[in-house]
């Protein structure tokens, strides 16, 4: 790890916060961005600076992953804050937002402080805890938002769960509005989903598996969007997965509601056919949808309906994944493959590189009020150096996560992180 000034010459710099995509120089000194762009091309290197030839390389603000599940506390065998931080660094992402569905639940000040203290002592990237909306994630009694926010919680969510009560959700949005906090919510009608384990449709019938209709996501989402309009609260649809959900978000935005939406990289890259012959690493929540829904997610990302992309990193071990499909737990890890999978969309011409970086870094940093997401002069020097053309194959034995349940095992990618900086300090350097 270093604190020497860094001088990256002749790199391609993409910074959505300033709308620039240009060849230039990046200078890092004192943990901050001293210069970044074409205007710094003729600037001399600071004394004793580490010089990097940036030709053929890309420099972007570090990724900000807004939806990461970690096993600590309670399930450290699946993932610790320390191991998740190493995975994040290898993926080009300095900060991430940690979900509250741990054991015990992050629903009070003591648990928020535990996460922050543990991250400070063990993590190599910045870890920001999210607080639970309700105590114990039980959907009944609201947690103490104000105190958790003061302790460092950056948003409020039920993690994998959905608040069933419209009254509780209305109160949460109203309470959070008073101090400009975001309610980030995954919508899943458990009664309507029933015993479903994958997307409802012809392919589920062919596999003999119970299906989950898209309406199980859309109906509670429509409820939430109306409550957001009613209360004026900041509502974030954390993980949408189908065309109907994108249409609902677009209508709410057009009506002036203060809502945003996210999508997991899995639902931009994969569809229900990838499940193949009952491959449990592809069992996710929400389930992988039809190809038409995946295309709808890409279109919604490109046109701004969807605001951010997340890894939805959810480590599971062999005891929970090496089971019959209907019995296996949902979830896949994704911190280390988030950027590479996203670059597939760029190489395919589906979205621009500028838009991808915006949704992976600048937009989530702004949405949750986090430092980073920019290469402006004076900003914290969280950045990634990337070779967007380097081919590689995902080898689970090389992943830093404690769990290996990736949906991209053996995937061929084009684009890889070479170096990651957090506050001007190199926390990851490949090789």
C-alpha positions in Angstrom: 0.0 0.0 0.0 1.3 3.5 -0.8 0.8 7.1 0.1 3.2 8.4 -2.5 1.8 10.8 -5.1 0.6 9.0 -8.2 1.0 10.3 -11.7 -1.0 8.5 -14.4 -0.1 9.7 -17.9 -1.9 9.5 -21.2 -4.9 7.5 -19.8 -8.5 7.6 -21.0 -10.4 9.4 -18.3 -14.1 8.9 -17.9 -15.7 11.0 -15.2 -19.5 11.3 -15.5 -19.6 13.9 -12.7 -18.0 16.3 -15.1 -19.2 14.7 -18.4 -15.7 14.1 -19.6 -14.3 11.2 -21.7 -10.8 12.2 -22.8 -7.2 11.4 -22.9 -5.4 13.1 -20.0 -3.4 12.9 -16.9 -4.5 12.0 -13.3 -2.5 13.3 -10.4 -3.2 12.0 -6.9 -1.6 13.7 -3.9 -2.4 13.7 -0.2 -5.3 11.2 -0.7 -7.1 13.6 -3.1 -7.4 14.2 -6.8 -5.0 17.0 -7.6 -5.8 17.0 -11.3 -7.6 14.8 -13.8 -8.2 15.4 -17.4 -6.8 16.7 -20.7 -6.0 20.0 -19.0 -3.3 18.2 -16.9 -1.5 16.6 -19.9 1.4 19.1 -19.7 1.5 19.1 -15.9 4.7 17.9 -14.3 4.8 15.0 -11.9 5.0 15.7 -8.2 8.4 15.0 -6.6 8.9 11.3 -5.7 5.6 10.4 -7.5 4.9 6.9 -8.7 4.5 7.2 -12.5 2.1 5.0 -14.4 2.0 4.8 -18.2 -1.8 5.1 -18.8 -1.7 4.5 -22.5 -4.4 2.0 -23.4 -5.8 2.1 -19.9 -9.0 3.6 -18.5 -9.3 5.6 -15.3 -12.7 5.9 -13.6 -14.1 6.9 -10.2 -14.1 3.8 -8.0 -17.3 1.8 -8.1 -19.9 2.4 -5.4 -21.9 -0.8 -4.8 -25.1 0.0 -3.1 -26.4 -3.5 -2.3 -24.0 -5.9 -0.6 -24.9 -8.8 1.8 -22.2 -9.8 4.2 -22.2 -12.7 6.7 -20.7 -10.7 9.6 -22.0 -10.7 12.2 -23.5 -14.2 12.5 -22.4 -16.0 9.3 -18.7 -15.3 9.0 -18.1 -18.6 7.3 -19.9 -17.2 4.3 -18.3 -13.7 4.2 -16.7 -11.3 6.6 -16.5 -7.5 6.3 -12.7 -8.0 5.6 -13.2 -10.6 2.9 -15.9 -8.6 1.2 -13.7 -5.5 1.2 -11.0 -7.5 -0.6 -13.5 -8.7 -3.2 -14.7 -5.1 -3.6 -11.2 -3.8 -4.1 -10.4 -6.5 -6.7 -13.6 -5.4 -8.6 -12.6 -1.7 -8.7 -15.0 -0.6 -6.0 -13.7 1.3 -3.0 -17.0 1.8 -1.0 -20.0 -0.4 -0.6 -23.3 -0.3 1.3 -23.8 -3.3 3.6 -27.3 -4.7 4.1 -28.7 -5.0 7.6 -30.0 -8.6 7.3 -27.2 -10.1 9.5 -27.5 -12.0 12.8 -28.3 -10.0 14.8 -30.0 -7.5 12.5 -28.6 -4.0 12.1 -31.6 -2.3 13.7 -30.0 -0.2 16.4 -27.1 2.2 17.0 -24.9 -0.5 18.6 -25.0 -2.7 15.5 -24.3 0.3 13.2 -21.3 1.2 15.3 -20.2 -2.4 15.3 -20.1 -2.5 11.5 -18.3 0.8 11.2 -15.7 -0.2 13.9 -15.1 -3.6 12.3 -14.7 -2.0 8.9 -12.3 0.5 10.2 -10.2 -2.2 11.8 -10.3 -4.9 9.1 -11.6 -3.6 5.8 -9.4 -2.2 3.0 -12.3 -0.2 1.5 -14.9 2.0 3.0 -18.0 0.1 4.2 -21.2 2.0 4.9 -23.9 0.2 6.9 -27.6 0.4 6.0 -30.1 0.3 8.8 -33.2 -1.9 9.0 -36.6 -0.3 8.4 -38.2 -2.4 11.1 -36.9 -4.0 14.2 -35.7 -7.5 13.6 -36.8 -7.2 10.0 -40.2 -8.3 11.2 -42.2 -5.7 9.3 -44.1 -4.4 12.3 -42.3 -1.9 14.6 -40.1 0.7 13.0 -36.5 1.0 13.9 -35.0 4.2 15.2 -33.9 5.9 12.0 -32.6 9.2 13.4 -30.2 7.6 15.9 -28.9 5.1 13.3 -28.4 7.9 10.8 -26.5 9.9 13.3 -24.3 6.8 13.9 -23.6 6.4 10.2 -26.4 4.4 8.5 -26.6 5.7 5.0 -30.1 4.4 4.1 -32.8 2.1 5.4 -33.9 -1.2 4.0 -35.2 -4.6 4.9 -32.4 -6.3 2.8 -33.9 -9.4 1.1 -37.3 -8.9 2.8 -40.3 -6.8 1.9 -42.5 -4.7 4.3 -45.9 -6.2 3.8 -47.8 -3.5 5.6 -48.7 -0.4 3.6 -49.2 1.6 6.9 -45.7 0.7 8.1 -44.2 1.7 4.8 -46.1 5.0 4.8 -44.7 5.7 8.3 -41.2 4.8 7.2 -41.3 7.1 4.2 -42.7 9.9 6.3 -40.2 9.5 9.1 -37.2 9.1 6.8 -38.3 12.2 4.8 -37.8 14.4 7.9 -34.0 14.0 7.6 -33.7 13.3 3.9 -33.0 9.6 4.2 -33.5 7.0 1.5 -35.8 4.0 1.9 -34.4 1.3 -0.4 -36.8 -1.5 -0.8 -37.0 -4.9 -2.6 -40.6 -5.7 -3.5 -41.8 -9.3 -3.3 -45.3 -10.4 -2.5 -44.7 -13.6 -0.6 -48.3 -14.8 -0.8 -48.5 -14.3 -4.6 -45.1 -15.9 -5.1 -46.1 -18.9 -3.1 -43.7 -21.8 -3.4 -42.3 -20.4 -6.7 -38.6 -20.8 -7.2 -38.0 -19.2 -10.7 -39.7 -17.0 -13.2 -43.2 -18.1 -14.1 -43.4 -19.2 -17.7 -42.9 -21.9 -20.3 -39.3 -22.7 -19.2 -40.4 -23.2 -15.6 -43.0 -25.6 -16.8 -40.5 -27.5 -18.9 -38.3 -27.9 -15.8 -41.2 -28.9 -13.6 -40.5 -26.0 -11.2 -43.0 -23.6 -9.6 -43.0 -20.2 -11.0 -43.0 -16.7 -9.5 -45.2 -14.2 -11.6 -43.8 -10.8 -12.4 -46.8 -9.4 -10.6 -45.3 -10.5 -7.3 -42.7 -7.8 -7.8 -44.9 -5.2 -9.5 -47.9 -5.1 -7.2 -46.0 -4.1 -4.0 -43.8 -1.8 -6.1 -46.9 0.1 -7.4 -48.1 0.4 -3.8 -44.7 1.8 -2.7 -44.6 4.3 -5.6 -48.0 5.6 -4.6 -46.9 5.9 -1.0 -43.8 7.8 -2.1 -46.0 10.3 -3.9 -48.3 10.5 -1.0 -45.5 11.2 1.6 -42.9 13.0 -0.5 -40.3 10.6 0.9 -37.2 9.4 -1.0 -38.0 5.9 -2.3 -35.5 3.7 -4.0 -36.7 0.5 -5.8 -33.7 -1.5 -4.9 -33.8 -4.4 -7.5 -36.3 -4.4 -10.3 -36.2 -7.2 -12.8 -39.0 -6.9 -15.4 -40.4 -4.6 -18.0 -43.6 -3.9 -16.0 -41.5 -2.6 -13.1 -39.5 -0.3 -15.4 -42.8 1.0 -16.8 -44.1 1.7 -13.3 -40.9 3.6 -12.3 -41.0 5.6 -15.5 -44.7 6.6 -14.8 -43.8 7.6 -11.2 -40.9 9.7 -12.4 -43.0 11.4 -15.0 -45.5 12.3 -12.4 -42.8 14.0 -10.3 -42.4 11.4 -7.5 -39.0 11.5 -5.8 -38.2 7.9 -6.7 -35.1 6.1 -8.1 -34.5 2.5 -9.1 -31.7 0.0 -9.2 -31.1 -3.3 -11.0 -28.6 -6.1 -10.3 -25.9 -6.8 -12.9 -27.4 -10.4 -13.0 -30.6 -9.2 -14.5 -28.8 -7.2 -17.1 -26.5 -10.1 -18.1 -28.5 -13.3 -17.6 -32.0 -14.7 -18.2 -34.0 -17.7 -17.1 -32.5 -19.9 -19.8 -29.1 -19.7 -18.0 -30.6 -21.9 -15.2 -30.1 -24.8 -17.7 -30.4 -28.1 -15.9 -31.2 -26.8 -12.4 -28.0 -24.8 -11.8 -28.5 -23.4 -8.3 -26.0 -20.6 -8.7 -28.6 -19.0 -11.0 -31.3 -19.2 -8.4 -31.8 -15.5 -7.4 -34.3 -13.2 -5.9 -35.9 -11.7 -7.9 -35.6 -14.6 -10.2 -33.9 -14.4 -13.6 -36.6 -13.3 -16.0 -37.3 -13.9 -19.7 -35.0 -12.4 -22.4 -37.6 -9.7 -23.2 -37.3 -8.5 -19.6 -33.5 -8.5 -19.7 -33.7 -6.3 -22.8 -36.2 -4.0 -21.1 -33.8 -3.6 -18.1 -31.0 -2.6 -20.5 -33.3 -0.1 -22.3 -34.4 1.4 -18.9 -30.8 1.7 -17.9 -29.8 3.5 -21.1 -32.7 5.9 -21.0 -32.3 6.8 -17.3 -35.4 5.1 -15.9 -33.0 2.9 -13.9 -30.5 5.0 -11.9 -27.9 2.6 -10.6 -26.5 -0.9 -11.1 -25.6 -3.1 -8.1 -23.8 -6.4 -7.7 -26.5 -7.8 -5.2 -23.5 -9.7 -3.7 -25.1 -12.5 -1.7 -22.6 -15.2 -0.5 -23.9 -18.7 0.1 -21.9 -21.8 0.9 -22.1 -25.4 -0.3 -24.6 -26.3 2.4 -27.1 -23.8 1.0 -26.4 -24.1 -2.7 -25.4 -27.7 -3.4 -29.0 -28.8 -3.0 -32.0 -29.5 -5.3 -33.0 -26.3 -7.1 -36.2 -25.8 -5.2 -34.4 -26.2 -1.8 -31.3 -24.1 -2.5 -31.0 -20.6 -1.2 -31.3 -17.5 -3.4 -28.2 -15.4 -4.2 -24.9 -15.1 -6.0 -21.7 -13.2 -5.2 -20.8 -10.4 -7.6 -18.4 -7.8 -6.2 -15.5 -8.9 -8.3 -17.4 -9.4 -11.5 -19.7 -6.3 -11.4 -17.6 -4.1 -13.7 -16.5 -6.8 -16.1 -20.1 -8.0 -16.6 -21.2 -4.4 -17.1 -18.5 -3.9 -19.7 -20.3 -6.6 -21.8 -23.1 -4.1 -22.3 -20.5 -1.5 -23.5 -18.8 -3.9 -25.9 -22.1 -5.0 -27.2 -23.2 -1.4 -27.9 -26.1 -1.6 -25.5 -25.0 1.4 -23.3 -22.2 3.9 -23.5 -19.1 3.6 -21.2 -20.0 7.0 -19.7 -23.5 5.8 -18.8 -22.2 2.5 -17.3 -19.7 4.3 -15.1 -22.4 6.8 -14.0 -24.7 4.0 -12.9 -21.9 2.1 -11.1 -20.2 5.0 -9.4 -21.3 8.6 -9.7 -25.1 8.0 -9.4 -25.0 5.7 -6.3 -22.5 8.0 -4.6 -24.9 11.0 -5.1 -28.0 9.0 -4.2 -26.7 7.8 -0.8 -24.6 10.9 -0.1 -21.3 9.1 -0.1 -17.8 10.5 -0.9 -16.4 9.3 -4.2 -18.0 8.8 -7.6 -16.0 11.7 -9.1 -12.5 12.7 -10.2 -13.0 16.4 -9.6 -10.0 18.3 -8.2 -10.1 18.1 -4.4 -12.3 14.9 -4.3 -11.2 11.9 -2.3 -8.9 9.8 -4.6 -11.1 6.7 -4.9 -10.5 5.4 -8.4 -9.9 2.3 -10.5 -7.4 1.8 -13.4 -8.9 -0.6 -15.9 -7.9 -2.4 -19.1 -11.3 -2.5 -20.8 -10.0 -4.8 -23.6 -8.1 -7.5 -21.6 -9.8 -10.9 -22.0 -10.1 -13.2 -18.9 -12.1 -16.1 -17.6 -13.6 -16.2 -14.2 -11.9 -18.8 -12.0 -13.7 -19.3 -8.7 -10.4 -20.3 -7.1 -9.1 -16.8 -7.7 -12.0 -15.0 -6.2 -11.5 -13.2 -2.9 -14.9 -13.8 -1.5 -15.2 -16.6 1.1 -18.1 -18.0 -0.8 -17.8 -19.1 -4.5 -21.4 -19.0 -5.6 -20.9 -16.8 -8.7 -23.3 -16.8 -11.5 -20.4 -16.1 -13.8 -18.2 -19.2 -13.1 -16.2 -19.9 -16.3 -17.6 -16.7 -17.9 -15.4 -15.0 -20.6 -15.1 -11.3 -20.0 -13.4 -8.5 -21.8 -12.2 -5.8 -19.3 -10.4 -6.1 -16.0 -9.4 -4.0 -13.1 -5.6 -3.5 -12.8 -5.4 -1.2 -9.8 -7.8 0.2 -7.2 -7.1 3.2 -4.9 -9.0 4.2 -1.8 -8.2 7.7 -0.5 -5.0 7.7 -2.6 -3.8 4.4 -1.2 -3.4 1.4 -3.5 -5.5 -1.4 -2.0 -5.5 -3.7 -5.0 -3.0 -4.3 -7.8 -3.3 -7.3 -10.0 -0.1 -9.3 -10.1 
